[in-house]
Amino acid sequence: MSERAPARLPAPARNREYDLRLYVAGATANSSAALRNLEKLCEEHLAGRYHLEIIDLMKNPQFAQSDQILALPTLVRKEPAPVRKVVGNLSNAERVLAALNLRRPGADPFAGKETSHVG
């Protein structure tokens, strides 16, 4: 049986509140960008309160089934429950924070986006 990739950014067990898995496909541009973006967000918003496991599905494809991974890169928040998933390179920080229930109070995840109103 293959081993999972080692955790890159461990937090002490007694302080760990967020258990995250980032599924990637080798060293592609999107996978690398997702990792960089996630590391930055975790250090800014979860410093000392998370465990991040990187799973390269090119090396360990059998792990895709356990979290029902259909697209890459995919971030899975295992804890705290409920499980949440974010697909893509994680470049939109506000949307990632919102998906992980970490959005800054009063922040608008759609700020800067054009909208049209009917009526």
C-alpha positions as CSV (number, residue, x, y, z in Angstrom):
1,M,0.0,0.0,0.0
2,S,1.3,3.4,-0.9
3,E,1.8,6.0,1.8
4,R,0.3,9.5,1.6
5,A,2.4,12.5,1.1
6,P,3.8,13.8,4.4
7,A,2.1,16.8,5.9
8,R,3.8,20.0,5.0
9,L,2.5,22.4,7.6
10,P,1.7,20.5,10.8
11,A,0.3,22.2,13.9
12,P,0.6,20.9,17.4
13,A,-2.2,18.4,18.0
14,R,-3.4,20.2,21.1
15,N,-4.0,23.4,19.1
16,R,-5.2,21.8,15.9
17,E,-8.7,22.8,14.9
18,Y,-8.7,22.5,11.1
19,D,-7.8,19.3,9.3
20,L,-7.2,20.1,5.6
21,R,-6.3,18.0,2.6
22,L,-5.2,19.4,-0.7
23,Y,-5.5,17.0,-3.6
24,V,-3.1,17.9,-6.5
25,A,-2.0,16.4,-9.8
26,G,1.8,16.5,-9.7
27,A,3.6,19.8,-10.0
28,T,1.2,21.5,-12.5
29,A,0.7,25.2,-12.5
30,N,-2.7,25.0,-10.9
31,S,-1.6,22.6,-8.2
32,S,1.4,24.8,-7.4
33,A,-0.7,27.9,-7.3
34,A,-3.3,26.2,-5.1
35,L,-0.6,25.2,-2.6
36,R,0.9,28.7,-2.5
37,N,-2.4,30.3,-2.1
38,L,-3.5,27.9,0.6
39,E,-0.3,28.2,2.6
40,K,-0.7,32.0,2.6
41,L,-4.4,31.8,3.7
42,C,-3.6,29.3,6.5
43,E,-0.7,31.3,7.9
44,E,-2.9,34.5,7.9
45,H,-6.1,33.0,9.2
46,L,-5.3,29.7,10.9
47,A,-1.7,30.0,12.2
48,G,-1.1,27.2,14.6
49,R,-4.6,25.9,14.3
50,Y,-4.4,23.5,11.3
51,H,-2.9,20.4,9.8
52,L,-2.4,20.3,6.0
53,E,-1.9,17.1,4.1
54,I,-0.9,17.3,0.5
55,I,-2.0,14.3,-1.6
56,D,-0.6,13.9,-5.1
57,L,-3.1,11.8,-7.0
58,M,-0.5,11.2,-9.8
59,K,1.4,9.1,-7.2
60,N,-1.5,7.9,-5.1
61,P,-4.7,7.7,-7.2
62,Q,-6.4,5.4,-4.8
63,F,-7.0,8.3,-2.4
64,A,-9.3,10.1,-4.8
65,Q,-12.2,7.8,-3.9
66,S,-12.3,8.4,-0.1
67,D,-13.1,12.1,-0.5
68,Q,-14.9,11.7,-3.9
69,I,-12.4,13.9,-5.8
70,L,-13.5,14.6,-9.3
71,A,-11.4,17.6,-10.3
72,L,-8.0,18.9,-9.3
73,P,-6.7,20.7,-7.4
74,T,-9.3,20.3,-4.6
75,L,-9.1,21.4,-1.0
76,V,-11.1,19.3,1.5
77,R,-11.8,20.6,5.0
78,K,-12.3,17.4,7.0
79,E,-12.6,19.1,10.4
80,P,-14.4,20.9,11.8
81,A,-17.5,19.2,10.4
82,P,-19.2,19.4,8.0
83,V,-16.8,18.4,5.3
84,R,-16.3,21.3,2.8
85,K,-14.6,21.3,-0.6
86,V,-13.1,24.0,-2.8
87,V,-12.0,23.2,-6.4
88,G,-9.5,25.3,-8.2
89,N,-6.2,27.2,-7.6
90,L,-7.7,29.0,-4.6
91,S,-6.7,32.4,-5.9
92,N,-9.9,34.1,-4.8
93,A,-9.1,34.4,-1.1
94,E,-12.5,35.7,0.0
95,R,-14.3,32.8,-1.7
96,V,-12.0,30.3,-0.2
97,L,-12.4,31.9,3.3
98,A,-16.2,31.9,2.8
99,A,-16.2,28.2,1.8
100,L,-14.2,27.3,4.8
101,N,-16.4,29.5,7.1
102,L,-13.4,31.8,7.8
103,R,-14.6,34.9,6.0
104,R,-13.7,38.1,7.6
105,P,-16.7,39.8,9.3
106,G,-18.4,42.1,6.8
107,A,-16.3,41.0,3.9
108,D,-18.1,40.6,0.6
109,P,-16.9,37.5,-1.4
110,F,-18.2,39.1,-4.6
111,A,-16.6,42.5,-4.2
112,G,-15.2,43.8,-7.4
113,K,-17.4,41.5,-9.5
114,E,-19.7,43.1,-12.0
115,T,-23.4,42.4,-11.3
116,S,-26.5,43.2,-13.2
117,H,-29.8,43.9,-11.6
118,V,-33.1,43.1,-13.2
119,G,-36.0,45.3,-12.6
